[in-house]
Amino acid sequence: MSTHRSDTQRGLYRSRSGAIFGVCRGLSDYFDFSVFWIRFAAVVLLLMTGLWPILGIYLIAALIMKPEAARPFASDDERAFYDSYVGSRRAATEQLRQRFGHLERRIRNMEDAVTSKEYDWDRRFNAS
């Protein structure tokens, strides 16, 4: 069984190390099954149904499946951001803009608190 993917890496992605578009390797990683048997089943289906049905399904799967990330995800948040970025770059950019806007507001609030006269008085009072 395939063990090169961690628990935070679980998801249906096209593999970057696959033979043709990485669909079979991506399926084998997702279902934790040997890539040999996935490819064997694809070839058997190709021979049984003819070229066009299975080739069409394979190409549609290659278009629908997201490509695997270039480096492993460190957390589920990273995977969620990658999924949103691959799905819609505009939505991912908006998500980043909101996140950094929130951080900027928090930094301004801390800066206002630290530079206020009350903070200075409290610091002096607690120091004595």
C-alpha positions, -999 to 999 in steps of 0.1 A, spaced: 0 0 0 11 36 -6 24 54 24 41 85 9 12 108 19 6 121 54 -28 125 71 -28 163 65 -21 156 29 -52 135 23 -73 147 -6 -79 138 -42 -51 154 -62 -34 146 -95 1 134 -86 31 153 -99 50 120 -102 24 102 -123 30 88 -158 2 105 -177 -14 135 -160 -10 118 -126 -46 106 -124 -39 69 -116 -12 78 -90 -35 104 -75 -63 79 -72 -39 53 -57 -27 78 -31 -62 89 -22 -75 53 -18 -42 40 -3 -41 14 -30 -12 1 -52 -8 23 -83 -1 -9 -103 -37 -22 -97 -53 12 -105 -33 13 -138 -42 -23 -145 -79 -16 -140 -76 14 -163 -60 -7 -191 -85 -35 -187 -114 -9 -190 -97 6 -220 -95 -28 -237 -130 -38 -228 -148 -5 -236 -128 9 -264 -106 39 -267 -131 68 -264 -152 61 -233 -123 55 -209 -100 80 -225 -128 106 -222 -133 98 -185 -96 99 -179 -92 133 -195 -122 147 -176 -107 134 -144 -74 151 -153 -92 184 -158 -113 181 -126 -87 168 -102 -66 196 -86 -28 192 -91 -9 180 -61 9 208 -41 47 212 -48 55 207 -12 37 188 16 11 207 36 22 216 72 -14 219 84 -50 216 74 -51 254 71 -25 253 44 -44 226 26 -76 246 28 -59 277 14 -43 256 -14 -77 241 -23 -93 276 -24 -64 290 -45 -66 262 -70 -104 265 -71 -105 303 -74 -75 325 -73 -97 356 -68 -114 340 -38 -80 330 -23 -67 366 -28 -98 380 -11 -93 356 18 -57 368 22 -68 404 20 -94 398 47 -69 380 69 -42 407 66 -69 434 71 -78 417 104 -42 415 114 -36 451 106 -66 461 128 -52 441 157 -18 456 153 -33 491 153 -53 484 184 -22 471 202 -2 501 190 -29 525 202 -30 507 236 8 509 240 11 545 230 -18 558 251 -12 579 282 -31 553 303 -6 526 294 23 549 304 6 557 337 -1 520 344 35 511 336 48 537 359 24 528 387 32 491 385 69 498 384 69 515 418 
